[in-house]
Amino acid sequence: MKTTLQQIIEFQCPKWDDLPETPLFNSQVVEYINHILYPIMNGEKAMSSTMIQNYSKWGIIPKIAGRKYGKQQIAILIIIAIYKQVLPIDQVKKGIELQLKRMTIEEGYDIFAISMEQAIQQIIISTKKKTLYPIEAFTIQEKTEGIQAVSNAFVMKLLATMIIEAGGYNQIGEKDE
C-alpha cells in the first residue's frame, strides 16, 4: 500500500535518543525499520533479515555482541535503508566511514535525522502550494555536506516517483484528499 502525501509530510525520523534502548534481534530490527520508514518508502520494504546479514558480513555495520543489534547498528541500518536508494552500497559504506571520521555516530545520526526531515519539509511540502517548481535552493553546510546532499537526493527521487504515479506534479496528493 502506498503512503499518502500527508503521511510523508508528517514523517519524523527518530533521533538518537528515540532509538530503542534495548538491543533487538534481527527480525525485530527489520520490523522496527520497516515501520518507521514506511511513510517515505513508497510501498517498498526498507529492510530485510538477509540485507542486515549481508551488511554485517560486508562490514558496513559494526559487529554485534551476541545475536542482538544495538543503537549503533540500528542507526546505521536506518541510514543504509535511505542512502541505498540513491547510492550504490559501496558508496554508502564510504560515506558512513567518512562521516564517522568527522563526528560521533550519535552526532552524525542526529544530523542525518534532521536533514531528512528538513529535505521533506523543503521539497515535499512545496507540492501543497500547487505552483510550478517552487522548490528553493538547498543550503549545504560544511562537515555535513554529504548527509544533506544524499537526504535531498532521496527526497527528490521520492518526489519524482510521486509525480509519475500521480500523473503530474499538480496531481500529487489529489487522490489523498
N, C-alpha and C positions, 0 to 999 in steps of 0.2 A: 504494500500500500504506500502510495506517495504521500509526502507530507504537504501541509498547506503552507501558503506564504506566511500566514500568521505564526505557525509553529517555527518556521525558520527565523523570523524576526525576533521571536521570544527566546531563541536558543541562548543558553548560558553555559559556557564551557566551565566545568568545575575548576576552581583554583586549587593550588597545592593543599591547602588546609581542608578542602572539601573532599579530597580523595579518601578512599576507605583506609581507616587506621589499622584495621585487622587484615593481615595478609589473606589473599584469596587463592583458591585452586584455579587451574586453567579454565574450567568450564564457567566458573563464577566471573572470572575476568572477561571472558567472551560475552557473557550476558550483560555485565556492567557496561562495557564499552559500547556494545550494540545499542543498549538502552539510552545512554547519554548522548550518543552521536546520531541517533535515529532522525532527529529533525533536519539534519543537514546532509544526510547521506542519500537522499533522493531514492529511497526504497532499496538501496543496496546494503548488504551486511558489511559493517566496518571491520569486523574481526572474526576469525575462526580459530579453533584449537590448533589446527595444522599451521596456520600463519604464525601463531605465537611460538610453537615449537621450532619453526624454521628461523624466526628472528632470533631466538635463543641460540640455536645451533650456529648461525652466521655471526654471532657476537654483536648483534645490534642492540640487544637489551642486556643489562647487567645480569650476571649469574644469580640464580635464585638460591635461597637457603632452603633445603628440603624440597617440597613439592608446591610451595605457595609463593605467590607473587606479591611483593610489597609495593609501597608507593612509588619508588623509583621505576620499577618495571612497568607499573600501570601507567604512569605519566608518559614514559617513552612510548608505550604501545598506543596511547591516545594520539600522540604526535605522529607516529608512523601511520596510523589509520588515515589521518588527514593528508599528510605530506605525500604518501604514496599515490594519491590521486592526481598529483601534478608533477612528480619527480620519479625517476627510476629509483629502486630501493638502494642501490649503491650510493646514489647522491643523497638520499635521505640519511643514510648512515654517516656519510662525511659531514653533512650539515649538523647533525646532532653532535658529533665529535667536536666540530669547530665551536659550536655554541658552548659546550661543556668546558672548553679551554678558556672561555671568556667569563663564565659565571657558574654558580652552583646549579644543580638540577632544579632546586626549589625556585630560584630566581628565574631561570630560563623557562621553566614550565609555566609560571605565572605570567610571564611576558607573552608566551605563546597563547595562553587562555584569553588574555586581554586583547591581544592582537586579532584573534579570531572573532571575538565579539565586536571589535571596532570595525573590522572589514565587513562584517554582516550589516552593521548599522549604516556604514557609509555607502555600501554598494546595493544591498538588497532593499533597504528602506526606501531608496530612491524610486523603486518601482511603484510605490504607492502614490507618487506625485503625478504619474501618468503624463509626464512630459518627455520629450525626446532627449536622450542621453544626458541626464542630469548628474551623472557620476563625476564627482570632483577629483582633482589630482590627489594622489596619495602622498602622505608625509612619511618618509622613511628616515629613521634615526640611526645614527652610527651605533655600533655594538649590537643592534637588534635588527639590522637591515635584512638579514636572511629570513628571520622569523616573519617579519612584516611582509616581505616580498612573497613568500610562499602562502601565507594566510590570504593575502589579496588575490593571488593566482587561484587558490582553491575556490574562493567565493566568486571570482569572475567565471570560473568553469561552471560552478553551480548556477550562476545567472544565465550563462549560455544555454545550459540544459533546460532551464526553466522557460527561456524564450522559445526554444524549439518545441518543447512539449505543450506550451500554451498556444502555439500558433502565432507568436509575435510578441513583441515587448509590451504593447498596450493591453494584451490579453492576460498577462501574468496576474494570477490571483482572482481572475473573473469567476472561475468555477467554485472558488472557495467561499465567495461572499453570498 
